[in-house]
Amino acid sequence: MQIQIAHAALEIVITEGTNSARPVAVVPFKWLGTQPKPKDMIDFASVIADDLRNSGRFSPLERSLMPQTPATENAVDYAAWKETGVEAIVIGTVKPLSNGRLQIHFQLINILSGFKNQTPLKIDEQLVKSTDHIKLNLKGNFSTRRPRHISHRLSDYIFENLTGTRGAFLTRIAYVAINYDDKYPFKLLISDYDGMNQHVLFRSTEPVMSPSWDPTGKKLAYMSMEDKKHEIWIYDLVTQKRELIEPYKGSNILPVFSPDGSKLSMILSKSGQADVYVYDLKTKKLDRLTKNRGIDTEATWAPDGKSIVFTSERGGRPQIYQVFLESKKIKRLTFEGNANLNPSISPDGKNLVMVSLQKGKYSVTKQDLSDGYVQKLTNGRLDKSPSIAPNGSMVIYSTVVKGKQVLSLVSMDGRFKAVLPASDGEVKAPAWSPFLTSKKN
């Protein structure tokens, strides 16, 4: 089975939140080659600006408003940039090497500090110009095979320096696409976080649902009905091979990898009702965590792997509960709203993100697990399947726009919102990958 490039791509369209973002500028990188810049060469600065904008935290200055396009720190006119109101600028150069690689040198510069540092200080009877306004000064050689990958990596460096939070631009999303006009209407896909570099992993005439990443980002668990019944599969992105989890009687749905990747939580109806189980991928042993006459479903792991949160109708309406693996004790977490479902816990373990039913609308909400405070993040009517970025800054979810299922983004503070409409068909069931590179890279 080969991964196939999809023709339709997602494209982020920002709908709310730019007014509260921090002003920055990403200056076009200067080409240092002796020959003209190749026409198909990616615009690194443009991708970086898009990344920063998509985070909801920054508002990059339009190029037409830039007072100059410096390539080195010495060429920066700090007074002119100060007048634009930007907090920081990114400048850089791109140099082709004889081995076919690219050498990229970029700097992140704080404008206000740089403006102040233009006056040299007298130290030991010598005039010294401070450089503490240069927040990043990095140079590296890169392959030309994945140019957007390079841009996302630079964006991660910049985002972390400016916010103190690790960037998540080098991550992926998995999701399901549906187009009933196709021979195989149901597809499992992955793409970069921004919808680019989209690939079809699996296509079927029967429904495909609920993808879940393993902690390495190299495998996906999902549910398929290709054999006319609910079955759980694991797709290996490296070998491009699939493995069927031996199905149990009844429905086998909603697989989610444990934080260490050794187990899967899943919902089975083998006993006649839907309950939460944990399946050990090595020993093949099954552990039942819930036993209730009501429906227990939508299980997902806490970051420490010691408990699972899930949706249950044991109280009459869908609410979120937590079951501890060792003791099997169960605790109710949600009490507000008519119903709460689709739970997901933030990477730091502090917040519960879910879909809440209020006044007939299903919207994404966030509950502080320390004090129970609930914040509404979206104003949707049919929001589903929220998945949190590995740095905890954003949530991707599915919703309905103009009668079509699309993917949307919202920041964890609810200020920034964007939609990722598909150019062909509908998309749903998003799952945000873990970090795909080590922090030192």
CORNORNOR-V709245 format. One line per field, one symbol per residue. ss: DSSP state (A for helix, B for strand, O for the rest). psi: psi as a letter, one per 20 degrees, with the letter a starting at -180 (. if undefined). burial: I if it has 9 or more other C-alpha atoms within 8 Angstrom, else O. A space follows every 50 residues. Layout:
# CORNORNOR-V709245
ss: ???
psi: ???
burial: ???
This chain:
# CORNORNOR-V709245
ss: OOOBBOOOOBBBBBBBOAAAOBBBBBOOOBBOOOOOOOOOOOOAAAAAAA AAAAOOOBBBOOAAAOOOOOOOAAAOOAAAAAAAOOOBBBBBBBBBOOOO OBBBBBBBBBAAAAAAOOOOBBBOOBBBOOOOOBBBBBBBBBOOOOAAAA AAAAAAAAAAAAAOOOOOOOOBBBBBBBOOOOOOOBBBBBBBOOOOOOBB BBBBOOOBBBBBBOOOOOBBBBBBOOOOOOBBBBBBOOOOBBBBOOOOOO OBBBBBBOOOOOBBBBBBOOOOOOBBBBBBOOOOOBBBOOOOOOOBBBBB BOOOOOBBBBBBOOOOOOBBBBBBOOOOOBBBOOOOOOBBBBBBBOOOOO BBBBBBBBOOBBBBBBBBOOOOOBBBOOOOOBOBBBBBOOOOOBBBBBBB BOOBBBBBBBBOOOOOBBBBBBOOOBBBBBBBOOOOOOOOO
psi: pqpqpqhpqqppophqihhjqpprpoppqppjqhqqpphjpqnghggggg ggghiiiqnppqhiiphrmqiqhhipnhgghhhijqhqqpqrqppprhji rpoppqqpppggghghjhoqqopljqpppqjiinhpnqpqpqqjhmhhgg ghghhgggghhhhippqkikrrqqrpqpoiiqhnhpqprqrrhjirlppp hqqqiqqprmqpqriijiqpqrpqkhkkroqpqppohgikqqpppoqrpb qorlqpqrhijirpqrpqkhjiqprpqppohgijqppphqoqhrpprlqq qqhijirpqrpqjhjgqprprppphgijqppphqiqrhqpalqppqhijh qpprppopkjpoqprpppihijpppphrkrhlqrlpppqijjhrpqrqap pljqprqqqpqiiihpqqqmqqiobqqalqpprrpiqqhi.
burial: OOIOOOOOIIIIOIOOIIOOIIIIIIIIIOOOIOOOOOOOOOOIIIIIIO IIIIIIIIIIIOOOOIOOOIIOIOOOOIOOIIOOOIIIIIIIIIIIOOOO IIIIIIIIIIIIIIIOIOOIIOOOOOOOIOOOIIIIIOOOOIIOOOIIOI IIIIIIIIIIIOOOOIIIIIIIIIIIIIIIOOOIIIIIIIIIIOIIOIII IOIIIIIIIIIIIIIIIIIIIIIIIIOOOIIIIIIIIOOIOOOIOOOOOI IIIIIIIIIOIIIIIIIIIIOOIIIIIIIIIOOOOOOIIIOIOIIIIIII IIIOIIIIIIIIIIOOIIIIIIIIIOOIOOOOOIOOOOIIIIIIIIIOII IIIIIIIIOOIIIIIIIIIOOOOIOIIIOIIIIIIIIIIIIIIIIIIIII OOOOIIIIIIIIOIIIIIIIIIOOIIIIIIIIIIIIOOOOO
